[in-house]
Amino acid sequence: MNYRVESGLYALGRPDHRSPVLVTANYKMSFDRLREALPGRNLWILVLDTKGINVWCAAGKGTFGTAELVHRIESNGLVRIVSHRELILPQLAGPGVAAHEVKKLSGFKVIYGPIRSTDLPRFLDSRLKTTPEMRLKTFPILERIALIPIELVGAFKGGLAVISIFFVLSYLGNVGEGSASALNHGLFSALSILMAIVAGGILAPVLLPWLPGRAFSIKGLTTGFIAFSFIMAFRLNGLTTGAGRLEMVAWFLLILPISAFLAMNFTGASTYTSLSGVKKEMRWAVPFQISAGMLGFLLWLGAQFIL
């Protein structure tokens, strides 16, 4: 996540005062993909300091914004380097940049290019004209799957600690029933947490278009219910011992909010919502998830140590 380049003005090929100026983020993959898409071209690349975040996410967070763009124009002396007054920005930078403010403050006109860097050669050769396909952002299953590994890494960093805590507490709470039974309870708890992570971190993005609701938290609740159904089937088939009704209610209140919370991590990478929509959803979804999770944990403790 600290994969970044220095902000500033870069030369691709042998640009001169008439060469186009393309603007991008200082996330290194964004910078590399831009250069790879333009072999044999002579142009300038203005890199903004987006704190190592890609264009779309940085625009939503405000780091790829009007103030940063104007600052980089001035600090790199762009008015002395190029004779024209045009900047080509990726379309996904739009949420963070007010083009009229940039023009007012710097004198440079903002031109929004295509969404994908691979379309830039055609865009430049057609005198900065885009086609409808260049303006369309899709989110097919392969793109959704590509996001899963990094989300799982983040989820498992905290998840392994949680799994360990539940395993130990479950084992200690049932050790009076014998070592085998206590171990079975501990493994069942670890499996339940693992299934919650799989539901929110894998099932939610894979099944995204087919899950009900527009809010990601609702979609995550659905995959959480699928995971809970699997756990319930695991119990009913006799593959665990002693998981009573109260404990299963507790797991229902734990698995669903965990899955819903993890599913919300994909909001910033999707075409399904906006920054304002994400903020609105978080205001009601996160308190609900915390409340349900706390209640579930208390019921689970009661099932282990009291009843």
HUGIQUI-V333412 format. One line per field, one symbol per residue. ss: DSSP state (A for helix, B for strand, O for the rest). A space follows every 10 residues. Layout:
ss->???
//
This chain:
ss->OOOBOOOBBB BBOOOOOOOO BBBBBOBAAA AAAAAAOOOO OOBBBBBBOO OOOOAAAAAA AOOOOAAAAA AAAAAOOAAA AOOOOBBBBO AAAAAAOOAA AAAAAAOOBB BBOOOOAAAA AAAAAOOOOO OAAAAOOOOO AAAAAAAAAA AAAAAAAAAA AAAAAAAAAA AAAAAAAOAA AAAAAAAAAA AAAAAAAAAA AAAAAAOAAA OOOOOAAAAA AAAAAAAAAA AAAAAAOOOO OOOOAAAAAA AAAAAAAAAA AAAAAAAAAO OOOOAAAAAA AAAAAAAAAA AAAAAAAAAA AAAAAOO
//
